[in-house]
Amino acid sequence: MSTTADDAPDATDTQASVDYAEILKRIPHRYPFLLIDRGEDWVRNKSMVGIKNVTFNEPFFNGHFPENPVMPGVLLIEAMGQTGAVLMSKSLDADVEGKTIFFMSVDGVKFRSPVRPGDVVRMPVEVVRHRGDIFKFRGEAYVNDKIVCEAEFAAMVVESPK
């Protein structure tokens, strides 16, 4: 089952932003692996834009690459995935206690341009379809309105082990 008219957003399903505190409540990631700083333009079951402020202090720049620092592409995918996880958690109004959202698949990944210290990465993620606790997304990452990465990915809610 895909999204339906019943899933269509209304005025009460839209929030201008998702702050850092709510992100910390919605997903279990923490420094140094929390890769989104805030969310913008959240619309239930539809979309959200994740924001990542890339700083020279990021631990991965020590080894990737010290003389030519570039954010690893897999971390851009992870940042889009975290944006999707927050979108899912809010859309399902999930009780996050004892649950984690995991990747199921990643497809059609394309890297277009490197991301460097000082960049602000803007990641619009939209729901392609969802059924129960499984969502499929399309995400893109931009720096200064230039696309740097794109992918389709799926995620599901999983009970955490006791």
ABEGO torsion letter per residue (X at the ends): XBBBAAABBBAAABBABBBAAAAAAABABBOAABABABBBGBBBGABBBBBBBBBAABAAAAAOBAABBBBBAAAAAAAAAAAAAAAAAAAAGBBABGBBBBBABBBGBBBABBBBBGBBBBBBBBBABBBEABBBBBBBBBBGGBBABBBBBBBBBBBBBX
